[in-house]
Amino acid sequence: MQYWADEMVHVYDVHQGAEICLIAVKGDSAALFPVHLAVHWNSVAVSPDGSLLAVASDDGLRVYALPRSDASGR
């Protein structure tokens, strides 16, 4: 998934119906756009088994272990 600059990556567990992870990334608040024209590209991906989150951004590539979900058996 790719999207224009945002400030947070939110990860939700479908089985729990709740947010399980929140990661800060570089971005510009919507209130500042288009006055502030800096562009930050953030790309995120979740591993097929749902155990890892990868974030590629201005800071490089970071990988996070996601919390276990009892419902999904991870």
C-alpha positions, 0 to 999 in steps of 0.5 A: 500500500502506498499513500501520500504523506501521513503521520501514523501507520495504524494496524488493526486486528480484524478478529479483535476489531481493535487497533494493535499497532501505531507507528509514527512516520514522517508526514505533513498535517492536512491543515498544512497542505498544500502550503507546505509542499514537502513530499514524504513517501511511506509504504507499508506491508504486513507479512502473509502470516500477519506477524510482521509489519514493514515500513519503508519511508524517508527513514529507511526500511523498518520491520516490527513484530506485531502482537500475537492474536489469540483468535488468529493463532499467531 
